[in-house]
Amino acid sequence: MIRRHPPMLLGLTVTVAAMTCMDAFVSAGAAVAEQVKAPPTAATPPPDTRMGAMVADDLAKRDAAARARARAVDLQEQAAKAAAARLQSALKAEAPPAANPAAPAPAAGAAPSQPDQFDTLARIYQAMKPAKAAPVFEQLDLEVQYLVAKKMRERSAALLMGAMSPEGAARLSMRMAGRMGRAANLPSPGKSK
């Protein structure tokens, strides 16, 4: 098999074209370097070549993206500082009584705080099916029913009261409305008149 070499003229043409492209890249790089070194002026002259224009455009886009990232980081830092300040103020507001010398110290044998107990009961009754929870819930003292129902989600309390007897639901509703005297006159769910 005979190997044929491409014509010499074709090789020279490819070489000249490659050198021309290299010259364009070098001149575009020099133009960009001058723009980076020189302080920005009000009106920068347009690049001499198409490649220079593309490079300048890419640099402008990259700078804009960098500014956007810096702005986002600044906003995140501001949000973090604001959250830390809110947390600090919340912690100061919830300072334990021992930290406040003017407040009386709790007794050594004091019972656990009541809201925690009612929160737990509310979660338990919310987890139960209303039809099963209602008979048990009605056996509780009216004040306990009120405090537990107050801690429950509205939807869960509504379903629970819907499953209660009409008298029990009415007593609890009156207590929740703040009319204790009228609720006391209603019969208890387990007692008949």
C-alpha positions as MATLAB code, in Angstrom:
seq = 'MIRRHPPMLLGLTVTVAAMTCMDAFVSAGAAVAEQVKAPPTAATPPPDTRMGAMVADDLAKRDAAARARARAVDLQEQAAKAAAARLQSALKAEAPPAANPAAPAPAAGAAPSQPDQFDTLARIYQAMKPAKAAPVFEQLDLEVQYLVAKKMRERSAALLMGAMSPEGAARLSMRMAGRMGRAANLPSPGKSK';
ca = [
       0.000    0.000    0.000;
       1.302    3.375   -1.004;
       1.101    6.215    1.474;
       0.179    9.526    0.048;
       1.145   12.686    1.830;
      -1.177   15.686    1.772;
      -0.070   18.455   -0.517;
       2.389   20.867    0.932;
       0.118   23.823    0.215;
      -2.644   22.330    2.391;
      -0.225   21.900    5.293;
       0.969   25.487    5.007;
      -2.613   26.770    4.907;
      -3.500   24.886    8.089;
      -0.373   26.196    9.810;
      -1.084   29.804    8.840;
      -4.690   29.498    9.993;
      -3.582   28.067   13.334;
      -1.078   30.868   13.810;
      -3.745   33.453   12.983;
      -6.056   31.949   15.590;
      -3.242   31.902   18.126;
      -2.550   35.560   17.396;
      -6.229   36.362   17.922;
      -6.230   34.521   21.278;
      -3.058   36.283   22.382;
      -4.365   39.720   21.417;
      -7.700   38.993   23.141;
      -5.872   37.854   26.264;
      -3.725   40.998   26.207;
      -6.833   43.157   25.822;
      -8.493   41.429   28.770;
      -5.346   41.781   30.865;
      -5.249   45.510   30.114;
      -8.905   45.845   31.093;
      -8.297   44.020   34.364;
      -5.207   46.100   35.218;
      -6.676   49.419   34.155;
      -9.246   51.019   36.450;
     -12.738   50.898   34.982;
     -13.606   53.965   33.015;
     -16.993   55.332   32.178;
     -16.901   53.921   28.647;
     -14.523   51.086   27.785;
     -13.718   50.769   24.104;
     -15.160   47.696   22.404;
     -12.722   44.821   21.845;
     -11.033   44.591   18.461;
     -12.067   41.037   17.696;
     -15.090   38.844   18.091;
     -13.136   36.557   20.406;
     -12.193   39.544   22.561;
     -15.847   40.520   22.798;
     -16.781   37.000   23.863;
     -14.061   36.921   26.524;
     -15.076   40.339   27.838;
     -18.712   39.258   27.950;
     -17.813   36.065   29.832;
     -15.754   38.056   32.334;
     -18.624   40.471   32.901;
     -20.998   37.555   33.514;
     -18.558   35.938   35.919;
     -18.136   39.210   37.835;
     -21.904   39.643   38.063;
     -22.275   36.081   39.353;
     -19.545   36.696   41.937;
     -21.313   39.860   43.118;
     -24.593   37.939   43.380;
     -22.926   35.189   45.437;
     -21.343   37.782   47.724;
     -24.731   39.452   48.215;
     -26.339   36.095   49.031;
     -23.623   35.335   51.588;
     -24.132   38.771   53.175;
     -27.879   38.181   53.410;
     -27.311   34.771   55.003;
     -24.950   36.283   57.545;
     -27.483   39.004   58.389;
     -30.216   36.390   58.798;
     -27.979   34.295   61.050;
     -27.146   37.333   63.202;
     -30.832   38.251   63.484;
     -31.729   34.684   64.446;
     -28.985   34.644   67.077;
     -30.252   37.924   68.491;
     -33.831   36.578   68.649;
     -32.568   33.424   70.341;
     -30.616   35.434   72.903;
     -33.626   37.611   73.702;
     -35.841   34.524   74.012;
     -33.324   32.896   76.345;
     -33.180   36.044   78.471;
     -36.983   36.122   78.635;
     -37.064   32.466   79.726;
     -34.276   32.836   82.281;
     -34.742   30.375   85.154;
     -36.078   31.858   88.401;
     -32.766   31.102   90.145;
     -31.022   33.550   87.798;
     -33.388   36.338   88.882;
     -32.529   37.222   92.527;
     -35.764   39.224   92.996;
     -37.976   36.223   92.129;
     -38.740   33.708   94.899;
     -36.975   30.369   94.600;
     -39.185   27.307   94.017;
     -39.669   24.925   96.901;
     -37.318   21.948   97.016;
     -40.174   19.409   96.972;
     -42.235   21.250   94.362;
     -44.320   19.146   91.986;
     -43.427   19.090   88.286;
     -44.891   21.960   86.314;
     -48.540   21.522   85.326;
     -48.268   22.604   81.645;
     -45.960   19.670   80.908;
     -48.502   17.211   82.313;
     -51.345   18.701   80.277;
     -49.227   18.809   77.133;
     -48.547   15.105   77.549;
     -52.217   14.317   78.138;
     -53.210   16.411   75.129;
     -50.801   14.476   72.908;
     -52.143   11.174   74.245;
     -55.784   12.089   73.632;
     -54.940   13.470   70.174;
     -53.312   10.154   69.271;
     -56.355    8.115   70.349;
     -59.406    7.579   68.183;
     -62.087   10.070   69.292;
     -64.711    7.358   69.835;
     -62.401    5.508   72.253;
     -61.016    8.636   73.938;
     -64.346   10.390   74.598;
     -65.712    8.066   77.343;
     -62.406    8.238   79.220;
     -62.078   11.979   78.707;
     -65.591   12.580   80.119;
     -64.629   10.859   83.367;
     -61.952   13.491   84.030;
     -62.584   16.511   86.217;
     -64.018   19.460   84.252;
     -60.972   21.629   84.958;
     -58.613   18.896   83.733;
     -60.773   18.450   80.617;
     -60.558   22.187   79.993;
     -56.773   22.395   80.444;
     -56.153   19.344   78.237;
     -58.562   20.518   75.522;
     -56.898   23.939   75.563;
     -53.545   22.277   74.764;
     -54.961   20.147   71.938;
     -55.138   21.125   68.276;
     -58.543   22.554   67.388;
     -59.361   19.755   64.961;
     -58.504   17.037   67.498;
     -60.489   18.749   70.252;
     -63.474   19.116   67.914;
     -63.414   15.421   66.997;
     -63.108   14.458   70.652;
     -65.990   16.720   71.710;
     -68.068   15.379   68.836;
     -67.654   11.856   70.199;
     -68.568   12.921   73.757;
     -72.095   12.815   75.135;
     -74.072   16.006   74.488;
     -74.061   16.934   78.178;
     -70.308   16.401   78.559;
     -69.547   18.344   75.399;
     -71.850   21.161   76.564;
     -70.157   21.361   79.990;
     -66.723   21.509   78.401;
     -67.880   24.049   75.832;
     -69.291   26.307   78.543;
     -66.044   26.038   80.507;
     -64.021   26.856   77.414;
     -66.276   29.856   76.793;
     -65.464   31.070   80.321;
     -68.927   30.579   81.801;
     -68.123   28.293   84.691;
     -71.279   29.015   86.717;
     -73.573   27.845   83.951;
     -71.419   24.756   83.287;
     -71.754   23.712   86.940;
     -75.571   23.598   86.586;
     -75.399   21.061   83.738;
     -75.673   17.412   84.806;
     -72.550   15.289   84.907;
     -72.287   12.742   82.089;
     -72.526    9.743   84.389;
     -75.389   11.087   86.548;
     -79.044   11.379   85.579;
     -81.550   13.926   86.916;
];
